[in-house]
């Protein structure tokens, strides 16, 4: 069993209270680690250590810090199998998914920002008689708070640009999935990253997470998590004028037009619905089908969903593992019950997968992928974020009608549109109130592009230049040219 500790000033250390929290494997329901139940005093220690490292770290050039990012990428790449195994154990996701998505993208996050940083040029604005130079400096010590669905993927998505721009870090992973963040800290220790540049504190959100939000020495908060928690983050940090990046929940639409390549649309809709057991904020949990192909689509869709290989997360053949915890399983099941009360018809799934993989039947938070039909788009199941393997189907007859239905959502993160008419697809996508829309694909990612949402899906964007802007402060220096030159 892992006894995970905080990583502060380059050393691993327990919480000052010595209190710990148990960490479980959702497939076996066994305790696999304990983590520190850190409090305010641990955050104080982390911030002090970050501040003492700030000067030297920000004195490095962008190129020198980009070199660090490449070294980290190489080291993480060496650990791909260990990361995949650990992430799968901690989240219940299939090991093949953890390898292909979580581990691989954690490496690319560092590699991408190293290269992106090197090609970054200083902005200038020439006037007739003066030149303006936009000078970038680090924000300082930044707070990174991340969720349990893509633990290392989302943590490294913030750590890489934060380090590149010369900041020091106090990071807090979800208390439900601490293990790969711990591996990241171990990697930094092995590489000899200067002490205090990266600090990791574990514990409960309302305790150590809240302490990070409140600490005056932390100048920016980059948060990824639920909308309700996002409100707490904003309420706490905004009055302190901290820079805020909020990547929150989603209730994304998959829109299938009659002229779509049907097999391609079905494959895409299944991937968007059930990847990572539907626990990706970009998942397409509301599927809108043009009525003339609705019955044909549903038939093919259900067939594909029923064929999803549910299984032991450690089995290479498994396509869908557990949800994150027994508690989350109960939450998703409450929506299945609600769907039936709201008049929905369950076309497939709706029950637990009694696997017996690990001991007696019923062990493990396994839930079959669930498809609900005949619910109005205004029903709670079709408007609230479920964040599990459950989608609702809706049909439409006109573009205007389906746009109305999609945009009624209080969320606005992502969506996908399936049509053979690319011009129409792009025109339609522009009218969806969200931050990201894919046409005839899903989760196809160019890390230079802006990532984030509107409405209850958050504030701000991550990715490429948007990350560099968030993790730096700008000073415009205007130099009047003297007469002779
Ligand atoms: O979120 P939580 P979870 C969303 C997804 C879902 C949720 C699931 O939509 O709703 O995240 O992740 C810490 N002060 N996204 O349950 O509970 C908590 O300890 C400070 C969207 O983890 O919000 C954890 O580390 N911190 C996203 C982190 O906040 C607090 C992609 C997130 O926890 C806190 C992934 C507090 N008071 C998931 N309370 C996207 N849009 O990209 C909790 N935390």
Boltz pocket constraint, residues with backbone or C-beta under 6 A from the ligand:
constraints:
  - pocket:
      binder: B
      contacts: [[A, 145], [A, 146], [A, 147], [A, 148], [A, 149], [A, 150], [A, 172], [A, 173], [A, 174], [A, 175], [A, 203], [A, 204], [A, 205], [A, 206], [A, 207], [A, 208], [A, 209], [A, 210], [A, 211], [A, 213], [A, 224], [A, 225], [A, 226], [A, 227], [A, 229], [A, 230], [A, 232], [A, 233], [A, 247], [A, 248], [A, 249], [A, 250], [A, 279], [A, 280], [A, 281], [A, 385], [A, 387], [A, 413], [A, 457], [A, 458]]
      max_distance: 6.0
